[in-house]
């Protein structure tokens, strides 16, 4: 199981490269935020790889910051830039996200590491042990919840909404399928917390891998070139 995060990390950074490359050619602020979100995703899984071999408090904090707090929100913010047409709304939300992200970074950096760190077991996932090691304040927990709610609603909800729009117009079937896959992929890591609480801690690794693969395949589907006659106007695009 500990080798699964290695694959997740590789896929995440390849995916991020694809998105940044598309941003370089096509621009679009949504692509920039998606790319940043995927880098955060990759840093989270990379932290799991490192923690599987040796404990480091800074790496554990990086894992929590990227994996538990920021990834979903930054990916979701990309979708906000793609879908929200009212002037200033997406930028205002982005400013708020940056401020909250900086607050989250400060809180995580200042969070004390308990004596339980000495008993960290590399054979067990970090998700099973971090609560005993990382002393989280009430504000830190609150921001974790709020960031994940915001990210899940915007990313999953935005993908489903986009799929519905293209389905309703009966155009660009590839984007219908792509957005459904993106929504399914985004939901995978979101379900991991419930499985961890149920004692199925290895599911986190599996869900992260399946999630990034589904999102990547969905992105490729949604951005695949289509014949000119099939590219009828629609309010969203990859």
C-alpha positions as CSV (number, residue, x, y, z in Angstrom):
1,X,0.0,0.0,0.0
2,X,2.8,2.4,0.8
3,X,3.9,2.4,-2.9
4,X,0.5,3.6,-4.1
5,X,1.3,7.3,-3.2
6,X,4.4,7.1,-5.4
7,X,2.1,6.4,-8.4
8,X,-0.3,9.1,-7.2
9,X,2.5,11.6,-7.0
10,X,3.8,10.8,-10.5
11,X,0.3,11.1,-12.0
12,X,-0.5,14.3,-10.1
13,X,2.6,16.1,-11.4
14,X,2.1,14.8,-15.0
15,X,-1.5,16.1,-14.7
16,X,-0.3,19.5,-13.3
17,X,2.2,19.8,-16.2
18,X,-0.5,19.2,-18.7
19,X,-2.7,21.8,-17.2
20,X,0.1,24.4,-16.9
21,X,1.1,23.6,-20.5
22,X,-2.5,24.3,-21.6
23,X,-2.5,27.5,-19.6
24,X,0.7,28.6,-21.4
25,X,-1.0,28.2,-24.7
26,X,-4.6,29.0,-23.9
27,X,-4.3,31.2,-20.8
28,X,-7.4,31.2,-18.6
29,X,-7.2,31.9,-14.9
30,X,-9.1,28.7,-14.2
31,X,-6.2,26.6,-15.6
32,X,-3.7,28.4,-13.4
33,X,-5.7,27.6,-10.2
34,X,-6.3,24.0,-11.3
35,X,-2.5,23.7,-11.9
36,X,-1.7,25.0,-8.5
37,X,-4.3,22.7,-6.9
38,X,-2.7,19.7,-8.6
39,X,0.7,20.7,-7.4
40,X,-0.7,20.8,-3.9
41,X,-2.3,17.4,-4.6
42,X,1.1,16.0,-5.6
43,X,2.9,17.5,-2.6
44,X,0.4,15.9,-0.4
45,X,0.9,12.4,-1.8
46,X,4.7,13.0,-2.0
47,X,4.6,13.7,1.7
48,X,3.0,10.3,2.2
49,X,5.8,8.7,0.3
50,X,8.4,10.4,2.5
51,X,6.5,9.6,5.7
52,X,6.3,5.9,4.7
53,X,10.1,5.7,5.0
54,X,10.9,8.2,7.8
55,X,9.1,10.6,10.1
56,X,9.7,14.3,9.7
57,X,7.5,16.9,11.5
58,X,7.8,19.4,8.6
59,X,6.7,16.8,6.1
60,X,3.8,15.8,8.3
61,X,2.7,19.5,8.4
62,X,3.1,19.8,4.6
63,X,1.0,16.7,4.2
64,X,-1.8,18.1,6.4
65,X,-1.6,21.6,4.8
66,X,-1.7,20.4,1.2
67,X,-3.7,17.2,1.5
68,X,-6.2,18.0,4.2
69,X,-6.6,21.8,3.8
70,X,-5.7,23.4,0.5
71,X,-6.0,21.0,-2.5
72,X,-9.8,20.8,-2.9
73,X,-10.3,24.6,-2.3
74,X,-7.7,25.6,-5.0
75,X,-9.0,23.1,-7.5
76,X,-12.5,24.3,-6.8
77,X,-11.4,28.0,-7.2
78,X,-10.3,27.1,-10.7
79,X,-13.8,25.9,-11.4
80,X,-15.2,29.1,-10.0
81,X,-13.1,31.2,-12.4
82,X,-14.4,28.9,-15.3
83,X,-18.1,29.2,-14.4
84,X,-18.8,32.4,-12.6
85,X,-19.5,35.1,-15.1
86,X,-20.5,38.0,-12.8
87,X,-17.6,40.5,-12.9
88,X,-15.4,40.6,-9.7
89,X,-17.0,37.6,-7.9
90,X,-14.4,35.0,-8.8
91,X,-11.6,37.4,-8.1
92,X,-13.1,38.4,-4.7
93,X,-13.4,34.7,-3.8
94,X,-9.8,34.1,-4.9
95,X,-8.5,36.9,-2.7
96,X,-10.5,35.4,0.2
97,X,-9.0,32.0,-0.6
98,X,-5.5,33.3,-0.6
99,X,-5.9,35.1,2.7
100,X,-7.4,31.9,4.3
101,X,-4.7,29.8,2.8
102,X,-2.0,32.1,4.3
103,X,-3.8,31.8,7.7
104,X,-3.9,28.0,7.3
105,X,-0.2,28.0,6.5
106,X,0.6,30.0,9.6
107,X,-1.5,27.9,11.8
108,X,0.0,24.6,10.6
109,X,3.5,25.9,10.9
110,X,2.9,27.0,14.5
111,X,1.0,23.8,15.5
112,X,3.0,22.0,18.2
113,X,4.1,18.4,17.6
114,X,3.5,16.2,20.6
115,X,5.7,13.6,22.1
116,X,3.8,10.9,20.3
117,X,6.0,11.7,17.3
118,X,8.7,9.6,18.8
119,X,6.4,6.5,18.4
120,X,5.5,7.3,14.7
121,X,5.2,4.0,12.8
122,X,6.3,4.2,9.2
123,X,4.4,0.9,8.5
124,X,1.1,2.8,9.2
125,X,-0.4,5.6,7.1
126,X,0.0,9.2,8.4
127,X,-3.8,9.5,8.3
128,X,-4.0,7.0,11.1
129,X,-1.5,8.7,13.3
130,X,-1.5,12.5,12.7
131,X,-4.2,13.4,15.3
132,X,-2.0,12.1,18.1
133,X,1.1,13.9,16.8
134,X,-0.1,17.2,15.4
135,X,-1.8,19.5,17.9
136,X,-4.6,21.2,16.0
137,X,-6.3,24.3,17.3
138,X,-10.0,24.8,17.0
139,X,-9.4,27.4,14.3
140,X,-7.2,25.1,12.4
141,X,-9.9,22.4,12.4
142,X,-12.5,24.9,11.4
143,X,-10.5,26.2,8.4
144,X,-9.9,22.6,7.4
145,X,-13.7,21.9,7.3
146,X,-14.5,25.2,5.6
147,X,-11.8,24.8,2.9
148,X,-13.0,21.2,2.1
149,X,-16.6,22.2,2.0
150,X,-15.8,25.1,-0.4
151,X,-13.6,22.9,-2.5
152,X,-16.0,20.0,-2.8
153,X,-19.0,22.2,-3.6
154,X,-17.2,24.2,-6.2
155,X,-15.2,21.4,-7.9
156,X,-17.8,18.6,-7.8
157,X,-20.8,20.9,-8.1
158,X,-19.2,22.8,-11.0
159,X,-18.3,19.7,-12.9
160,X,-21.8,18.3,-12.5
161,X,-23.3,21.6,-13.6
162,X,-21.0,21.8,-16.6
163,X,-21.9,18.2,-17.6
164,X,-25.6,19.1,-17.4
165,X,-25.2,22.2,-19.5
166,X,-23.5,20.3,-22.4
167,X,-26.0,17.4,-22.0
168,X,-28.9,19.8,-22.2
169,X,-27.6,21.4,-25.4
170,X,-26.8,18.0,-26.8
171,X,-23.3,19.1,-27.8
172,X,-19.8,18.1,-27.0
173,X,-20.5,14.7,-25.5
174,X,-16.8,14.4,-24.6
175,X,-17.2,17.3,-22.2
176,X,-20.3,15.6,-20.6
177,X,-18.3,12.5,-20.0
178,X,-15.2,14.4,-19.0
179,X,-17.0,16.5,-16.4
180,X,-18.7,13.4,-14.9
181,X,-15.3,11.8,-14.5
182,X,-13.9,14.9,-12.9
183,X,-16.8,15.0,-10.4
184,X,-16.3,11.3,-9.6
185,X,-12.6,11.8,-9.2
186,X,-13.0,14.8,-6.9
187,X,-15.4,12.8,-4.7
188,X,-12.9,9.9,-4.2
189,X,-10.6,11.6,-1.7
190,X,-13.5,13.3,-0.1
191,X,-14.9,9.9,0.9
192,X,-11.6,8.8,2.4
193,X,-12.2,10.5,5.8
194,X,-15.2,8.3,6.5
195,X,-13.3,5.2,5.7
196,X,-10.4,6.3,7.9
197,X,-12.8,6.8,10.8
198,X,-14.1,3.3,10.1
199,X,-10.6,1.8,10.4
200,X,-10.0,1.4,6.6
201,X,-7.0,3.7,6.6
202,X,-5.5,2.3,3.5
203,X,-8.5,3.5,1.5
204,X,-7.0,7.0,1.6
205,X,-4.1,5.9,-0.6
206,X,-6.4,4.1,-3.0
207,X,-8.9,7.0,-3.2
208,X,-6.1,9.5,-3.9
209,X,-4.8,7.4,-6.8
210,X,-8.3,6.7,-8.3
211,X,-9.3,10.3,-7.8
212,X,-6.4,11.9,-9.6
213,X,-6.6,9.3,-12.4
214,X,-10.3,9.9,-12.9
215,X,-9.8,13.7,-12.9
216,X,-7.0,13.4,-15.4
217,X,-8.9,11.2,-17.8
218,X,-11.9,13.6,-17.4
219,X,-9.7,16.6,-18.2
220,X,-8.3,14.9,-21.3
221,X,-11.8,14.0,-22.4
222,X,-13.1,17.5,-21.8
223,X,-10.3,19.2,-23.6
224,X,-10.0,16.8,-26.6
225,X,-10.2,18.6,-29.9
226,X,-13.6,18.3,-31.7
227,X,-14.7,18.9,-35.3
228,X,-15.7,22.5,-36.0
229,X,-19.3,21.6,-36.7
230,X,-19.7,20.0,-33.3
231,X,-18.3,22.9,-31.3
232,X,-21.6,24.8,-30.8
233,X,-21.4,27.6,-28.3
234,X,-21.7,26.8,-24.7
235,X,-21.0,28.8,-21.5
236,X,-18.1,26.7,-20.2
237,X,-15.1,25.1,-21.8
238,X,-11.9,23.4,-20.7
